[in-house]
């Protein structure tokens, strides 16, 4: 997991086939993170999604969203 030395708040999001709601969630969190002076670390744990979740996560820069992917659910 990428360490964010300034981050004082960490958010972990577990997801399985959540592509329909994950983008809105991440976009809102990132907007809040941009306003937070202390920094926010966002990590998403993908539990073997077989929808568009992996592609969606790949579209976010690794420096903003850390992704942990499990091959099996």
C-alpha positions in Angstrom: 0.0 0.0 0.0 1.3 3.4 -0.9 2.0 5.5 2.2 0.9 9.0 2.4 3.1 10.7 5.0 0.8 13.8 5.4 -2.5 11.8 5.7 -4.1 11.9 9.1 -7.3 10.2 7.9 -7.6 6.9 6.2 -10.6 5.5 4.4 -10.9 1.8 3.5 -13.6 0.8 1.1 -14.4 -2.9 0.6 -16.0 -3.6 -2.8 -17.4 -6.5 -4.7 -19.0 -5.7 -8.1 -19.6 -2.2 -7.0 -18.9 -0.3 -10.3 -22.3 1.4 -10.3 -21.7 3.3 -7.1 -17.9 3.2 -6.6 -17.1 6.1 -9.0 -19.5 8.5 -7.2 -18.1 7.5 -3.8 -14.5 7.9 -4.9 -15.1 11.2 -6.6 -16.8 12.6 -3.5 -14.0 11.4 -1.2 -11.4 12.8 -3.5 -13.2 16.2 -3.5 -13.2 16.1 0.3 -9.6 15.1 0.4 -8.7 18.1 -1.7 -10.2 20.3 0.9 -8.6 18.5 3.9 -5.4 20.2 5.0 -4.3 17.1 6.9 -4.6 14.8 3.9 -6.7 11.7 3.3 -5.5 8.3 2.4 -8.0 6.2 0.3 -7.7 2.5 -0.1 -10.1 0.2 -2.0 -10.1 -3.6 -1.4 -11.6 -5.2 -4.4 -12.9 -8.7 -3.5 -12.7 -10.5 -6.8 -15.1 -8.2 -8.7 -16.1 -9.5 -12.2 -17.9 -6.3 -13.3 -16.3 -3.0 -14.4 -14.9 -2.4 -10.9 -11.2 -3.3 -11.8 -11.3 -1.0 -14.9 -12.8 1.8 -12.9 -10.2 1.5 -10.2 -7.4 1.5 -12.8 -8.7 4.8 -14.1 -7.8 6.5 -10.8 -4.2 7.6 -10.2 -2.4 5.3 -7.7 -1.1 8.3 -5.8 -4.8 9.2 -5.0 -6.4 5.8 -4.6 -4.5 2.7 -3.4 -6.1 -0.6 -4.6 -5.7 -4.1 -3.1 -7.2 -6.8 -5.3 -8.1 -10.3 -4.2 -8.4 -12.9 -7.0 -10.8 -15.1 -5.1 -13.9 -14.1 -3.2 
